[in-house]
Amino acid sequence: MTQPTLAVVLSSGGLDSTTVLAMAAANGYELHSLSFFYGQRHHCELRAAETVAAAMGVKTHRVARIDLQSIGGSALTDDIAVPKDRRRDPVDDGIPVTYVPARNTIFLSYALAWAEVLGAWDIFIGVNAVDYSGYPDCRPEYIQAFETLANLATKAAVEDKGRFRIHTPLIDLTKAQIIRAGTALGVDYQMTHSCYDPDPSDLACGRCDSCRLRKRGFSEAGLADPTRYTPGQHITS
Amino acid sequence: MTQPTLAVVLSSGGLDSTTVLAMAAANGYELHSLSFFYGQRHHCELRAAETVAAAMGVKTHRVARIDLQSIGGSALTDDIAVPKDRRRDPVDDGIPVTYVPARNTIFLSYALAWAEVLGAWDIFIGVNAVDYSGYPDCRPEYIQAFETLANLATKAAVEDKGRFRIHTPLIDLTKAQIIRAGTALGVDYQMTHSCYDPDPSDLACGRCDSCRLRKRGFSEAGLADPTRYTPGQHITS
């Protein structure tokens, strides 16, 4: 019997990372998914991540509790309002207040640590440089710099046992292409959560950048949007 | 009145990072120190870090509680014995079990996040490539890679407001040189804690790699070692 190839997949319970899980599974990786509780106001995404892990046959799913609130500086963790119905396109409007300082660097650092402990060399992250919100830590040059760092940072790499790779299968896809690819792989997007500012019943607001990109993606993909929105928010886009 | 230049300094309460604080202060930086509770068995170092912060005139000191125990893989966080009285020199003996996977990457990521929120561009870390324990994330090429990453990862850098710098003033110094430099700047090393495996009264074991390097440093510097060791451990080296 051959040993499975292990992958650590950053999973937020959202549309993008769930598609990444499906892609890694389709490529034969044994999945180990990692989520973070970092004081985000939309922490219901963690329940979505657990549901996703169970549905996708993830071998181990971990939630690391990390302290980003004491650092602050973002609408996702601070008392800063999440922007709604922004007049400009979320894709063209610069870096928004929902940017969390160094978030992907922190997430990837943990993924790297866990990968080293598990003996995995492959780390997957659902960053996307097309239909994205302007976050600097979603760009290919950033990912390349992290991969370089990973192979200098670790005992496993320095002892020349292998080479870490940061996989970003969504990086050149539009949201519509992501949704089509995931749908083709059998992903049920109803179990995923993308909204930054859900209502008390965890229904999506339909108006934040994340909801707007998601809605537009389903629309452009020509697929029904299974997202559960706060009543009255399903139609607008 | 000119604005002070802010520095984020990673502070473990140990000998090296306390010397770094003194050096940054001597260079006129306003100090903001960051420590981590990561489930380390030697968490009494956090009390030392608080004492140090108060003594060194640090403007803000933060302790981020982060979850490395769930990742495991190190004698500092797991049920793996801390090596004592190793026959070979700690400096020449490869990467030891006290290595914590990706620890400096995680620490620097948090420092970067906090620096961005504070508006600081200068991050100090007390890594050392001479009298060190063989950790890959203490080498100059690793630090350089992190600096490159920092300037791609962040909103502040991408919007071209400045450039992050990772300062490693100890990187080329021996432990004896570090101790001499700190002593010249008035550091009282009695308030610092280096031992990986202190006794229940928080006295240093005198036998782990960290204690042995520290002892040898004082000896080579020709200075009295103010460390409080478990009785009977002061003489051996």
Interface residues (C-beta under 8 A of the other chain):
Chain A: R62 A64 R65 I66 D67 L68 S70 I71 G72 G73 I95 Y99 V100 P101 A102 R103 N104 T105 I106 S109 Y110 L112 A113 W114 E116 V117 Y135 P136 D137 R139 E141 Y142 A145 F146 T148 L149 A150 L152 A153 T154 K155 A157 V158 E159
Chain B: R62 A64 R65 I66 D67 L68 S70 I71 G72 G73 I95 Y99 V100 P101 A102 R103 N104 T105 I106 S109 Y110 L112 A113 W114 E116 V117 Y135 P136 D137 R139 E141 Y142 A145 F146 T148 L149 A150 L152 A153 T154 K155 A157 V158 E159
